[in-house]
Amino acid sequence: MDWLMRPLRGSLNGYAQFLGFSKLLLWPFIYMYGAFVKVPVMQNAPLLPPAKGLESWPLVIFSHGLCGGRTAYSQYCSTLAASGRVILAIEHGDGTAPLSAKWLLEGNKMKISSEQLYLKEQEIDWETPEEVSKFQLRQDQLLFRRHEVYMVHSAFSSFVNGTVNLESIDGEKIPLDSWRTPDSSSSPSVNCTSNIALTGHSFGGATLLSLLSTHPPSEEYSALPISKMICLDPWLEPLASEDPTPVNNESTSPVSSLVINSEGFTLWDSHFERLQRILRGWNTTELLTLVRSQHIHFSDFKVLPLVRTAEATALQTMICNLSIAFLESQTGDPPPSQRTPDIHTRGMQIVHTGKTADYGDGKRTSKRRLDGVLGDVVVH
């Protein structure tokens, strides 16, 4: 399947918006490179019967970060799927994806009815700008995203139960029978009613914390049966609450969480201190930092053809393996870092490599690094 969102013109405009580049500079990358990148998966595939010992496939819902999309984390999502899970990779329509197109069935063909490009704060005209907070747009987008997660879960559950149909964007037929529950006495093909896992990167991590620390956005939704959460380098600044805590829900057990940070986000002092403070109120299994990792390493952008490096591939493999170990863990099991092969853990130690400038908000120059080598995992 195509990795870059179609139509290409829309992706070009969206990336130009996000990067602040001229479309004339970006079009060779979009049309001569991005247009040919593929995700090595079978489209519209039938769902295999649940693996031996499973009544239904477990469900994972994924939320992307700024300028991400449903395919921007294909390495991560497809690896989780290959481990025996159904992954719903949401493409948020809130203006955080470079392009989000709405498709409608007209006759026998799917056609685009509207396009949402990436939104920047300075492009918004507020009625009362003097009352707008620094992250007002992002907070509004978080509310939008919470609605989307509930809507996606509701629609997919109805699809699995056989009460609604789905149409493929490419117009090809979907083998519906393999996905749907044969009758009311049979186990569903996918478990949408218990032990759902949420995972997300950056602004997607903020989406998870926001969703689980608030009640359902409207009365038409009941609380989601979430049992586990994986936050990949969560970006906390847009959260309205300084220290969000999980909403108590009598129908579900406490949500256990795994947080994996990049080195840069851990060395961002004020942000990391807030993260540690927040996690004291959550049932956190582990807070980890991958030495020499960058924020971008959690997405596909460093492992695409022609730009892929051994270091980026190794970090992507570690992120996937730690996530799978966490998803497969049972109560009483050792934490993921102790159950993942080829993981070397260490304590946190900062090495100063030059003069450090402090800008007063906890952000510092890159004249510091974590002690260790690529492949080491700091356990906090």
NUNUMAR-455723 format. One record per residue (C-alpha): residue number from 0; x, y, z. Coordinates in pm, 1 decimal. Layout:
% NUNUMAR-455723
{k = NUM | X = X | Y = Y | Z = Z} .
...
END
This chain:
% NUNUMAR-455723
{k = 0 | X = 0.0 | Y = 0.0 | Z = 0.0} .
{k = 1 | X = 109.9 | Y = 361.6 | Z = -48.8} .
{k = 2 | X = 305.4 | Y = 507.9 | Z = 241.8} .
{k = 3 | X = 243.9 | Y = 869.4 | Z = 141.7} .
{k = 4 | X = -111.1 | Y = 1001.4 | Z = 168.0} .
{k = 5 | X = -304.2 | Y = 1054.9 | Z = -155.1} .
{k = 6 | X = -364.1 | Y = 1278.9 | Z = -339.4} .
{k = 7 | X = 5.8 | Y = 1370.1 | Z = -363.5} .
{k = 8 | X = -84.7 | Y = 1734.9 | Z = -417.9} .
{k = 9 | X = -248.1 | Y = 1736.9 | Z = -73.7} .
{k = 10 | X = 54.5 | Y = 1573.3 | Z = 92.6} .
{k = 11 | X = 282.4 | Y = 1829.9 | Z = -74.5} .
{k = 12 | X = 72.1 | Y = 2117.8 | Z = 57.0} .
{k = 13 | X = 48.1 | Y = 1966.1 | Z = 405.5} .
{k = 14 | X = 421.0 | Y = 1901.7 | Z = 448.8} .
{k = 15 | X = 497.4 | Y = 2249.4 | Z = 313.1} .
{k = 16 | X = 263.1 | Y = 2394.0 | Z = 578.1} .
{k = 17 | X = 428.7 | Y = 2196.8 | Z = 858.6} .
{k = 18 | X = 789.5 | Y = 2259.5 | Z = 756.4} .
{k = 19 | X = 742.3 | Y = 2616.3 | Z = 639.5} .
{k = 20 | X = 915.0 | Y = 2526.0 | Z = 311.7} .
{k = 21 | X = 830.4 | Y = 2633.9 | Z = -38.6} .
{k = 22 | X = 634.0 | Y = 2374.5 | Z = -233.2} .
{k = 23 | X = 887.5 | Y = 2420.3 | Z = -513.0} .
{k = 24 | X = 1158.0 | Y = 2281.7 | Z = -283.6} .
{k = 25 | X = 947.0 | Y = 1990.4 | Z = -161.9} .
{k = 26 | X = 784.9 | Y = 1866.2 | Z = -480.3} .
{k = 27 | X = 1085.9 | Y = 1654.1 | Z = -595.9} .
{k = 28 | X = 1081.6 | Y = 1470.5 | Z = -262.2} .
{k = 29 | X = 705.1 | Y = 1411.9 | Z = -279.7} .
{k = 30 | X = 671.8 | Y = 1316.8 | Z = -646.2} .
{k = 31 | X = 1009.2 | Y = 1152.6 | Z = -716.2} .
{k = 32 | X = 1063.1 | Y = 974.7 | Z = -384.1} .
{k = 33 | X = 759.8 | Y = 965.4 | Z = -157.4} .
{k = 34 | X = 523.2 | Y = 862.1 | Z = -435.8} .
{k = 35 | X = 710.0 | Y = 531.3 | Z = -475.1} .
{k = 36 | X = 750.3 | Y = 432.9 | Z = -108.4} .
{k = 37 | X = 529.2 | Y = 137.3 | Z = -19.0} .
{k = 38 | X = 427.0 | Y = -32.4 | Z = 303.4} .
{k = 39 | X = 489.2 | Y = -408.6 | Z = 254.1} .
{k = 40 | X = 144.9 | Y = -532.5 | Z = 357.8} .
{k = 41 | X = -151.5 | Y = -695.2 | Z = 185.9} .
{k = 42 | X = -441.2 | Y = -453.6 | Z = 149.6} .
{k = 43 | X = -796.4 | Y = -555.4 | Z = 239.4} .
{k = 44 | X = -669.9 | Y = -890.4 | Z = 365.2} .
{k = 45 | X = -896.0 | Y = -1144.8 | Z = 535.1} .
{k = 46 | X = -853.0 | Y = -1178.9 | Z = 909.5} .
{k = 47 | X = -695.4 | Y = -1507.8 | Z = 1014.5} .
{k = 48 | X = -874.5 | Y = -1715.7 | Z = 1279.1} .
{k = 49 | X = -749.6 | Y = -1633.6 | Z = 1632.1} .
{k = 50 | X = -425.0 | Y = -1804.0 | Z = 1725.1} .
{k = 51 | X = -432.0 | Y = -2122.0 | Z = 1930.6} .
{k = 52 | X = -534.9 | Y = -2044.1 | Z = 2287.1} .
{k = 53 | X = -711.1 | Y = -1720.3 | Z = 2191.8} .
{k = 54 | X = -1085.4 | Y = -1675.1 | Z = 2163.6} .
{k = 55 | X = -1046.7 | Y = -1338.0 | Z = 1991.0} .
{k = 56 | X = -764.9 | Y = -1118.4 | Z = 1865.5} .
{k = 57 | X = -668.3 | Y = -841.9 | Z = 2114.6} .
{k = 58 | X = -717.7 | Y = -480.8 | Z = 2001.1} .
{k = 59 | X = -467.0 | Y = -192.5 | Z = 2004.4} .
{k = 60 | X = -555.1 | Y = 168.3 | Z = 1912.7} .
{k = 61 | X = -269.0 | Y = 393.0 | Z = 1794.1} .
{k = 62 | X = -260.1 | Y = 776.5 | Z = 1794.5} .
{k = 63 | X = 0.1 | Y = 960.6 | Z = 1585.0} .
{k = 64 | X = 201.6 | Y = 1272.3 | Z = 1664.1} .
{k = 65 | X = 227.3 | Y = 1609.4 | Z = 1489.6} .
{k = 66 | X = 267.6 | Y = 1572.2 | Z = 1112.5} .
{k = 67 | X = 207.1 | Y = 1197.8 | Z = 1143.3} .
{k = 68 | X = -68.4 | Y = 989.4 | Z = 991.7} .
{k = 69 | X = -203.9 | Y = 638.1 | Z = 965.8} .
{k = 70 | X = 106.5 | Y = 515.9 | Z = 777.9} .
{k = 71 | X = 378.3 | Y = 728.9 | Z = 942.5} .
{k = 72 | X = 433.8 | Y = 456.5 | Z = 1206.1} .
{k = 73 | X = 389.7 | Y = 156.0 | Z = 978.5} .
{k = 74 | X = 704.8 | Y = -17.9 | Z = 1111.0} .
{k = 75 | X = 578.1 | Y = 0.1 | Z = 1467.8} .
{k = 76 | X = 213.2 | Y = -81.5 | Z = 1395.7} .
{k = 77 | X = 283.8 | Y = -368.6 | Z = 1155.6} .
{k = 78 | X = 530.0 | Y = -524.7 | Z = 1401.7} .
{k = 79 | X = 268.3 | Y = -512.6 | Z = 1677.2} .
{k = 80 | X = 13.7 | Y = -659.6 | Z = 1435.4} .
{k = 81 | X = 252.9 | Y = -939.4 | Z = 1340.2} .
{k = 82 | X = 281.4 | Y = -1029.5 | Z = 1709.5} .
{k = 83 | X = -88.4 | Y = -1123.8 | Z = 1710.0} .
{k = 84 | X = -299.1 | Y = -809.4 | Z = 1745.9} .
{k = 85 | X = -539.9 | Y = -597.7 | Z = 1545.3} .
{k = 86 | X = -411.4 | Y = -238.6 | Z = 1528.5} .
{k = 87 | X = -640.1 | Y = 55.3 | Z = 1456.3} .
{k = 88 | X = -402.0 | Y = 327.8 | Z = 1335.9} .
{k = 89 | X = -608.6 | Y = 645.7 | Z = 1348.9} .
{k = 90 | X = -544.7 | Y = 928.7 | Z = 1107.3} .
{k = 91 | X = -665.7 | Y = 1225.5 | Z = 1307.6} .
{k = 92 | X = -868.5 | Y = 1486.2 | Z = 1120.5} .
{k = 93 | X = -781.3 | Y = 1765.2 | Z = 1362.9} .
{k = 94 | X = -514.4 | Y = 1931.8 | Z = 1150.2} .
{k = 95 | X = -217.4 | Y = 1745.3 | Z = 1299.5} .
{k = 96 | X = -165.2 | Y = 1518.3 | Z = 997.6} .
{k = 97 | X = -4.2 | Y = 1665.2 | Z = 683.0} .
{k = 98 | X = -319.3 | Y = 1556.0 | Z = 500.3} .
{k = 99 | X = -642.8 | Y = 1396.7 | Z = 613.7} .
{k = 100 | X = -888.5 | Y = 1333.0 | Z = 330.3} .
{k = 101 | X = -1252.3 | Y = 1242.6 | Z = 375.0} .
{k = 102 | X = -1376.4 | Y = 984.4 | Z = 126.1} .
{k = 103 | X = -1734.5 | Y = 919.6 | Z = 18.1} .
{k = 104 | X = -1880.5 | Y = 643.7 | Z = -196.9} .
{k = 105 | X = -2036.7 | Y = 787.6 | Z = -512.3} .
{k = 106 | X = -2183.5 | Y = 515.5 | Z = -728.2} .
{k = 107 | X = -1918.5 | Y = 246.0 | Z = -742.4} .
{k = 108 | X = -1621.1 | Y = 472.4 | Z = -671.6} .
{k = 109 | X = -1471.2 | Y = 634.1 | Z = -364.4} .
{k = 110 | X = -1412.0 | Y = 1005.1 | Z = -408.9} .
{k = 111 | X = -1258.6 | Y = 1272.3 | Z = -187.0} .
{k = 112 | X = -1518.1 | Y = 1507.6 | Z = -43.7} .
{k = 113 | X = -1281.4 | Y = 1731.4 | Z = 156.5} .
{k = 114 | X = -920.2 | Y = 1767.8 | Z = 265.2} .
{k = 115 | X = -775.5 | Y = 1890.2 | Z = 595.6} .
{k = 116 | X = -412.9 | Y = 2007.7 | Z = 578.8} .
{k = 117 | X = -174.7 | Y = 2060.5 | Z = 868.7} .
{k = 118 | X = -277.6 | Y = 2354.9 | Z = 1088.6} .
{k = 119 | X = -42.6 | Y = 2603.0 | Z = 1252.9} .
{k = 120 | X = -137.2 | Y = 2815.4 | Z = 1551.3} .
{k = 121 | X = -73.7 | Y = 3142.8 | Z = 1367.8} .
{k = 122 | X = -326.4 | Y = 3045.4 | Z = 1100.1} .
{k = 123 | X = -616.5 | Y = 3048.8 | Z = 1345.7} .
{k = 124 | X = -832.9 | Y = 3359.5 | Z = 1381.5} .
{k = 125 | X = -968.2 | Y = 3364.8 | Z = 1737.1} .
{k = 126 | X = -1277.1 | Y = 3566.7 | Z = 1826.2} .
{k = 127 | X = -1117.1 | Y = 3677.9 | Z = 2153.3} .
{k = 128 | X = -739.8 | Y = 3643.1 | Z = 2099.8} .
{k = 129 | X = -661.8 | Y = 3806.1 | Z = 2433.8} .
{k = 130 | X = -823.1 | Y = 3508.1 | Z = 2610.4} .
{k = 131 | X = -639.2 | Y = 3242.2 | Z = 2409.1} .
{k = 132 | X = -377.8 | Y = 3040.1 | Z = 2594.8} .
{k = 133 | X = -43.3 | Y = 2941.7 | Z = 2443.1} .
{k = 134 | X = -161.6 | Y = 2590.7 | Z = 2359.5} .
{k = 135 | X = -528.8 | Y = 2666.8 | Z = 2293.1} .
{k = 136 | X = -526.5 | Y = 2505.4 | Z = 1947.3} .
{k = 137 | X = -356.6 | Y = 2192.1 | Z = 2078.1} .
{k = 138 | X = -603.2 | Y = 2165.5 | Z = 2365.9} .
{k = 139 | X = -894.7 | Y = 2195.3 | Z = 2124.1} .
{k = 140 | X = -730.2 | Y = 1927.8 | Z = 1910.1} .
{k = 141 | X = -700.7 | Y = 1699.5 | Z = 2213.0} .
{k = 142 | X = -1075.6 | Y = 1728.0 | Z = 2267.5} .
{k = 143 | X = -1130.4 | Y = 1650.6 | Z = 1897.4} .
{k = 144 | X = -895.4 | Y = 1351.2 | Z = 1921.8} .
{k = 145 | X = -1074.4 | Y = 1210.3 | Z = 2225.9} .
{k = 146 | X = -1399.1 | Y = 1213.1 | Z = 2027.3} .
{k = 147 | X = -1223.4 | Y = 1039.4 | Z = 1737.8} .
{k = 148 | X = -1086.4 | Y = 757.9 | Z = 1954.9} .
{k = 149 | X = -1433.3 | Y = 687.1 | Z = 2094.1} .
{k = 150 | X = -1589.1 | Y = 709.0 | Z = 1746.0} .
{k = 151 | X = -1329.9 | Y = 477.1 | Z = 1590.9} .
{k = 152 | X = -1379.2 | Y = 219.3 | Z = 1866.8} .
{k = 153 | X = -1758.3 | Y = 240.2 | Z = 1834.6} .
{k = 154 | X = -1753.8 | Y = 208.5 | Z = 1455.0} .
{k = 155 | X = -1507.1 | Y = -79.5 | Z = 1453.5} .
{k = 156 | X = -1698.3 | Y = -264.6 | Z = 1726.7} .
{k = 157 | X = -2018.0 | Y = -228.6 | Z = 1521.8} .
{k = 158 | X = -1833.8 | Y = -356.0 | Z = 1214.1} .
{k = 159 | X = -1703.5 | Y = -663.4 | Z = 1398.3} .
{k = 160 | X = -2053.0 | Y = -728.8 | Z = 1537.5} .
{k = 161 | X = -2199.4 | Y = -709.7 | Z = 1188.7} .
{k = 162 | X = -2423.0 | Y = -407.3 | Z = 1239.9} .
{k = 163 | X = -2240.1 | Y = -170.1 | Z = 999.5} .
{k = 164 | X = -2045.0 | Y = -207.8 | Z = 675.2} .
{k = 165 | X = -1708.7 | Y = -61.8 | Z = 581.8} .
{k = 166 | X = -1592.2 | Y = 53.1 | Z = 239.8} .
{k = 167 | X = -1228.4 | Y = 38.9 | Z = 127.3} .
{k = 168 | X = -1073.6 | Y = 360.2 | Z = -3.6} .
{k = 169 | X = -935.1 | Y = 183.3 | Z = -310.4} .
{k = 170 | X = -1277.1 | Y = 43.8 | Z = -398.0} .
{k = 171 | X = -1166.6 | Y = -318.2 | Z = -361.1} .
{k = 172 | X = -1388.8 | Y = -565.8 | Z = -180.7} .
{k = 173 | X = -1317.7 | Y = -648.0 | Z = 183.0} .
{k = 174 | X = -1355.0 | Y = -1013.7 | Z = 295.1} .
{k = 175 | X = -1611.9 | Y = -915.3 | Z = 556.7} .
{k = 176 | X = -1698.3 | Y = -1267.3 | Z = 676.1} .
{k = 177 | X = -1351.7 | Y = -1323.5 | Z = 820.7} .
{k = 178 | X = -1382.6 | Y = -1012.5 | Z = 1038.2} .
{k = 179 | X = -1735.1 | Y = -1055.6 | Z = 1164.8} .
{k = 180 | X = -1882.4 | Y = -1267.1 | Z = 1440.6} .
{k = 181 | X = -2076.4 | Y = -1559.0 | Z = 1285.7} .
{k = 182 | X = -2357.0 | Y = -1551.9 | Z = 1544.3} .
{k = 183 | X = -2440.7 | Y = -1429.1 | Z = 1892.6} .
{k = 184 | X = -2314.2 | Y = -1751.2 | Z = 2053.0} .
{k = 185 | X = -1967.9 | Y = -1724.6 | Z = 1896.2} .
{k = 186 | X = -1669.8 | Y = -1530.1 | Z = 2023.8} .
{k = 187 | X = -1603.0 | Y = -1214.3 | Z = 1823.5} .
{k = 188 | X = -1308.5 | Y = -1214.9 | Z = 1584.5} .
{k = 189 | X = -1161.5 | Y = -911.9 | Z = 1767.1} .
{k = 190 | X = -1205.7 | Y = -837.3 | Z = 2136.2} .
{k = 191 | X = -1348.9 | Y = -483.7 | Z = 2152.1} .
{k = 192 | X = -1505.1 | Y = -518.4 | Z = 2497.7} .
{k = 193 | X = -1208.5 | Y = -581.2 | Z = 2728.8} .
{k = 194 | X = -831.4 | Y = -548.2 | Z = 2763.1} .
{k = 195 | X = -784.4 | Y = -288.6 | Z = 2489.6} .
{k = 196 | X = -442.3 | Y = -124.6 | Z = 2469.3} .
{k = 197 | X = -376.0 | Y = 238.1 | Z = 2373.3} .
{k = 198 | X = -46.6 | Y = 354.2 | Z = 2228.1} .
{k = 199 | X = 68.4 | Y = 683.0 | Z = 2080.5} .
{k = 200 | X = 371.5 | Y = 898.4 | Z = 2004.4} .
{k = 201 | X = 440.2 | Y = 1258.9 | Z = 2108.1} .
{k = 202 | X = 108.4 | Y = 1445.5 | Z = 2074.0} .
{k = 203 | X = -43.8 | Y = 1097.3 | Z = 2051.2} .
{k = 204 | X = 100.3 | Y = 1026.1 | Z = 2396.2} .
{k = 205 | X = -64.3 | Y = 1345.0 | Z = 2523.6} .
{k = 206 | X = -386.9 | Y = 1219.7 | Z = 2362.6} .
{k = 207 | X = -375.4 | Y = 901.2 | Z = 2571.4} .
{k = 208 | X = -311.9 | Y = 1086.5 | Z = 2896.8} .
{k = 209 | X = -587.7 | Y = 1334.5 | Z = 2815.2} .
{k = 210 | X = -835.8 | Y = 1061.3 | Z = 2724.6} .
{k = 211 | X = -772.1 | Y = 847.4 | Z = 3031.8} .
{k = 212 | X = -781.6 | Y = 1144.8 | Z = 3269.9} .
{k = 213 | X = -1122.1 | Y = 1267.3 | Z = 3148.6} .
{k = 214 | X = -1470.0 | Y = 1122.2 | Z = 3124.8} .
{k = 215 | X = -1620.7 | Y = 1020.7 | Z = 2788.5} .
{k = 216 | X = -1684.7 | Y = 1332.5 | Z = 2575.0} .
{k = 217 | X = -2058.6 | Y = 1273.1 | Z = 2550.1} .
{k = 218 | X = -2332.7 | Y = 1054.7 | Z = 2696.4} .
{k = 219 | X = -2348.2 | Y = 837.3 | Z = 2384.0} .
{k = 220 | X = -2013.9 | Y = 680.8 | Z = 2477.5} .
{k = 221 | X = -1936.2 | Y = 454.1 | Z = 2769.0} .
{k = 222 | X = -1588.4 | Y = 432.1 | Z = 2919.8} .
{k = 223 | X = -1343.7 | Y = 244.7 | Z = 2699.9} .
{k = 224 | X = -1224.1 | Y = -88.5 | Z = 2843.1} .
{k = 225 | X = -855.3 | Y = 6.9 | Z = 2842.3} .
{k = 226 | X = -614.8 | Y = -213.9 | Z = 3035.4} .
{k = 227 | X = -273.5 | Y = -96.0 | Z = 2904.4} .
{k = 228 | X = -118.9 | Y = 222.9 | Z = 2769.4} .
{k = 229 | X = 212.6 | Y = 276.2 | Z = 2588.2} .
{k = 230 | X = 330.4 | Y = 637.4 | Z = 2564.5} .
{k = 231 | X = 617.3 | Y = 687.4 | Z = 2319.6} .
{k = 232 | X = 804.0 | Y = 1010.6 | Z = 2397.7} .
{k = 233 | X = 486.7 | Y = 1188.7 | Z = 2515.0} .
{k = 234 | X = 468.6 | Y = 1567.4 | Z = 2463.6} .
{k = 235 | X = 309.7 | Y = 1711.2 | Z = 2777.6} .
{k = 236 | X = 292.7 | Y = 2087.1 | Z = 2716.3} .
{k = 237 | X = -56.5 | Y = 2086.7 | Z = 2555.3} .
{k = 238 | X = -220.3 | Y = 1911.1 | Z = 2851.2} .
{k = 239 | X = -466.1 | Y = 2148.0 | Z = 3019.9} .
{k = 240 | X = -413.0 | Y = 1988.0 | Z = 3360.0} .
{k = 241 | X = -69.0 | Y = 2027.7 | Z = 3512.3} .
{k = 242 | X = -82.2 | Y = 1681.9 | Z = 3670.2} .
{k = 243 | X = -355.5 | Y = 1472.5 | Z = 3502.3} .
{k = 244 | X = -458.8 | Y = 1160.8 | Z = 3691.7} .
{k = 245 | X = -658.6 | Y = 864.6 | Z = 3562.3} .
{k = 246 | X = -1035.2 | Y = 881.0 | Z = 3600.8} .
{k = 247 | X = -1161.1 | Y = 613.5 | Z = 3835.4} .
{k = 248 | X = -1386.7 | Y = 374.2 | Z = 3647.9} .
{k = 249 | X = -1558.4 | Y = 102.2 | Z = 3848.1} .
{k = 250 | X = -1615.4 | Y = -113.4 | Z = 3538.1} .
{k = 251 | X = -1244.8 | Y = -150.9 | Z = 3454.5} .
{k = 252 | X = -926.7 | Y = -225.5 | Z = 3644.0} .
{k = 253 | X = -646.5 | Y = 33.9 | Z = 3673.3} .
{k = 254 | X = -461.0 | Y = 94.4 | Z = 3347.5} .
{k = 255 | X = -96.3 | Y = -14.9 | Z = 3353.5} .
{k = 256 | X = 141.1 | Y = 198.0 | Z = 3151.3} .
{k = 257 | X = 480.2 | Y = 185.5 | Z = 2980.2} .
{k = 258 | X = 655.8 | Y = 510.0 | Z = 2887.9} .
{k = 259 | X = 955.6 | Y = 512.1 | Z = 2651.5} .
{k = 260 | X = 1140.9 | Y = 842.9 | Z = 2619.9} .
{k = 261 | X = 1398.9 | Y = 973.8 | Z = 2375.7} .
{k = 262 | X = 1725.2 | Y = 1105.8 | Z = 2515.1} .
{k = 263 | X = 1634.8 | Y = 1462.1 | Z = 2416.3} .
{k = 264 | X = 1301.5 | Y = 1459.1 | Z = 2600.3} .
{k = 265 | X = 1465.0 | Y = 1315.4 | Z = 2911.3} .
{k = 266 | X = 1732.5 | Y = 1588.6 | Z = 2907.1} .
{k = 267 | X = 1457.6 | Y = 1852.8 | Z = 2875.1} .
{k = 268 | X = 1464.3 | Y = 1911.3 | Z = 3250.2} .
{k = 269 | X = 1130.6 | Y = 2080.0 | Z = 3321.9} .
{k = 270 | X = 942.4 | Y = 1849.0 | Z = 3086.3} .
{k = 271 | X = 1096.6 | Y = 1532.3 | Z = 3232.1} .
{k = 272 | X = 1032.6 | Y = 1646.5 | Z = 3588.3} .
{k = 273 | X = 666.8 | Y = 1700.3 | Z = 3498.1} .
{k = 274 | X = 651.1 | Y = 1356.6 | Z = 3336.2} .
{k = 275 | X = 787.9 | Y = 1190.9 | Z = 3649.9} .
{k = 276 | X = 545.3 | Y = 1388.1 | Z = 3864.8} .
{k = 277 | X = 249.1 | Y = 1287.2 | Z = 3647.7} .
{k = 278 | X = 342.6 | Y = 921.7 | Z = 3643.5} .
{k = 279 | X = 339.2 | Y = 903.0 | Z = 4023.2} .
{k = 280 | X = -40.8 | Y = 908.8 | Z = 3994.8} .
{k = 281 | X = -52.3 | Y = 633.3 | Z = 3731.5} .
{k = 282 | X = -0.6 | Y = 259.0 | Z = 3750.2} .
{k = 283 | X = 331.0 | Y = 279.1 | Z = 3566.2} .
{k = 284 | X = 510.8 | Y = -45.5 | Z = 3488.5} .
{k = 285 | X = 828.2 | Y = 126.1 | Z = 3366.6} .
{k = 286 | X = 966.4 | Y = 462.4 | Z = 3255.8} .
{k = 287 | X = 1254.5 | Y = 406.3 | Z = 3015.6} .
{k = 288 | X = 1490.9 | Y = 619.8 | Z = 2806.9} .
{k = 289 | X = 1671.5 | Y = 488.7 | Z = 2498.8} .
{k = 290 | X = 2026.7 | Y = 622.7 | Z = 2495.1} .
{k = 291 | X = 2113.6 | Y = 817.7 | Z = 2173.8} .
{k = 292 | X = 1753.6 | Y = 810.0 | Z = 2054.6} .
{k = 293 | X = 1577.9 | Y = 1110.4 | Z = 1901.3} .
{k = 294 | X = 1210.7 | Y = 1205.9 | Z = 1896.1} .
{k = 295 | X = 1188.0 | Y = 1112.6 | Z = 1526.7} .
{k = 296 | X = 1315.4 | Y = 756.7 | Z = 1585.4} .
{k = 297 | X = 971.4 | Y = 642.8 | Z = 1702.4} .
{k = 298 | X = 824.0 | Y = 701.9 | Z = 1355.6} .
{k = 299 | X = 909.5 | Y = 571.5 | Z = 1007.6} .
{k = 300 | X = 1098.4 | Y = 880.5 | Z = 897.4} .
{k = 301 | X = 1442.8 | Y = 745.2 | Z = 992.2} .
{k = 302 | X = 1387.1 | Y = 395.4 | Z = 850.3} .
{k = 303 | X = 1249.0 | Y = 481.6 | Z = 506.0} .
{k = 304 | X = 1429.0 | Y = 349.5 | Z = 194.5} .
{k = 305 | X = 1754.6 | Y = 531.9 | Z = 107.9} .
{k = 306 | X = 1766.8 | Y = 711.7 | Z = 445.4} .
{k = 307 | X = 1756.1 | Y = 402.8 | Z = 669.5} .
{k = 308 | X = 2053.2 | Y = 356.3 | Z = 903.5} .
{k = 309 | X = 2159.3 | Y = 65.1 | Z = 1121.2} .
{k = 310 | X = 2124.6 | Y = 283.7 | Z = 1431.7} .
{k = 311 | X = 1767.0 | Y = 387.3 | Z = 1347.9} .
{k = 312 | X = 1671.0 | Y = 28.7 | Z = 1267.5} .
{k = 313 | X = 1817.0 | Y = -94.1 | Z = 1597.3} .
{k = 314 | X = 1625.8 | Y = 168.7 | Z = 1795.5} .
{k = 315 | X = 1300.3 | Y = 92.1 | Z = 1612.3} .
{k = 316 | X = 1348.6 | Y = -278.3 | Z = 1691.8} .
{k = 317 | X = 1404.8 | Y = -200.2 | Z = 2060.0} .
{k = 318 | X = 1090.6 | Y = 15.6 | Z = 2076.6} .
{k = 319 | X = 883.4 | Y = -260.7 | Z = 1916.8} .
{k = 320 | X = 1028.2 | Y = -539.6 | Z = 2133.2} .
{k = 321 | X = 976.1 | Y = -347.0 | Z = 2456.6} .
{k = 322 | X = 617.9 | Y = -267.5 | Z = 2355.8} .
{k = 323 | X = 537.7 | Y = -629.7 | Z = 2269.9} .
{k = 324 | X = 691.7 | Y = -753.7 | Z = 2595.1} .
{k = 325 | X = 469.2 | Y = -508.4 | Z = 2782.4} .
{k = 326 | X = 154.6 | Y = -605.6 | Z = 2590.4} .
{k = 327 | X = 222.1 | Y = -975.4 | Z = 2655.2} .
{k = 328 | X = 297.1 | Y = -929.4 | Z = 3025.7} .
{k = 329 | X = 71.4 | Y = -1069.1 | Z = 3293.3} .
{k = 330 | X = 23.7 | Y = -956.7 | Z = 3651.9} .
{k = 331 | X = 335.1 | Y = -1039.6 | Z = 3850.5} .
{k = 332 | X = 566.5 | Y = -1065.5 | Z = 3547.5} .
{k = 333 | X = 902.0 | Y = -881.9 | Z = 3548.3} .
{k = 334 | X = 892.6 | Y = -541.3 | Z = 3375.0} .
{k = 335 | X = 947.8 | Y = -521.9 | Z = 2995.5} .
{k = 336 | X = 1314.6 | Y = -421.3 | Z = 3018.8} .
{k = 337 | X = 1386.8 | Y = -746.5 | Z = 3203.0} .
{k = 338 | X = 1186.4 | Y = -961.4 | Z = 2960.8} .
{k = 339 | X = 1323.7 | Y = -822.2 | Z = 2634.6} .
{k = 340 | X = 1626.1 | Y = -999.9 | Z = 2477.4} .
{k = 341 | X = 1940.7 | Y = -800.6 | Z = 2395.6} .
{k = 342 | X = 1846.7 | Y = -511.9 | Z = 2625.8} .
{k = 343 | X = 2121.8 | Y = -364.7 | Z = 2842.7} .
{k = 344 | X = 1982.6 | Y = -155.3 | Z = 3127.3} .
{k = 345 | X = 2160.4 | Y = 109.3 | Z = 3330.6} .
{k = 346 | X = 2092.0 | Y = 394.9 | Z = 3567.9} .
{k = 347 | X = 2067.0 | Y = 755.4 | Z = 3456.6} .
{k = 348 | X = 2388.2 | Y = 954.7 | Z = 3451.1} .
{k = 349 | X = 2435.6 | Y = 1280.8 | Z = 3261.5} .
{k = 350 | X = 2770.7 | Y = 1360.0 | Z = 3098.9} .
{k = 351 | X = 2858.4 | Y = 1725.2 | Z = 3030.6} .
{k = 352 | X = 3035.2 | Y = 1763.3 | Z = 2697.5} .
{k = 353 | X = 3069.3 | Y = 2141.0 | Z = 2691.0} .
{k = 354 | X = 2934.3 | Y = 2467.2 | Z = 2825.6} .
{k = 355 | X = 2563.4 | Y = 2444.0 | Z = 2903.3} .
{k = 356 | X = 2330.0 | Y = 2738.2 | Z = 2852.1} .
{k = 357 | X = 2008.4 | Y = 2754.5 | Z = 3055.1} .
{k = 358 | X = 1724.2 | Y = 2952.6 | Z = 2898.2} .
{k = 359 | X = 1520.6 | Y = 2972.7 | Z = 3218.7} .
{k = 360 | X = 1240.3 | Y = 2731.6 | Z = 3123.1} .
{k = 361 | X = 1427.4 | Y = 2407.1 | Z = 3176.3} .
{k = 362 | X = 1539.7 | Y = 2381.0 | Z = 2813.9} .
{k = 363 | X = 1913.6 | Y = 2353.3 | Z = 2770.8} .
{k = 364 | X = 2158.4 | Y = 2332.0 | Z = 2485.2} .
{k = 365 | X = 2269.4 | Y = 1995.9 | Z = 2350.6} .
{k = 366 | X = 2596.9 | Y = 2012.7 | Z = 2543.3} .
{k = 367 | X = 2487.1 | Y = 1724.3 | Z = 2763.1} .
{k = 368 | X = 2418.4 | Y = 1361.2 | Z = 2690.2} .
{k = 369 | X = 2332.8 | Y = 1046.4 | Z = 2877.6} .
{k = 370 | X = 2618.3 | Y = 821.2 | Z = 2972.5} .
{k = 371 | X = 2615.3 | Y = 501.1 | Z = 2768.7} .
{k = 372 | X = 2601.0 | Y = 385.5 | Z = 2409.9} .
{k = 373 | X = 2326.5 | Y = 332.8 | Z = 2156.2} .
{k = 374 | X = 2131.7 | Y = 28.4 | Z = 2265.2} .
{k = 375 | X = 2148.1 | Y = 104.6 | Z = 2638.0} .
{k = 376 | X = 1815.7 | Y = 153.2 | Z = 2815.4} .
{k = 377 | X = 1798.3 | Y = 381.8 | Z = 3118.2} .
{k = 378 | X = 1551.5 | Y = 258.8 | Z = 3379.0} .
{k = 379 | X = 1417.0 | Y = 546.1 | Z = 3589.3} .
END
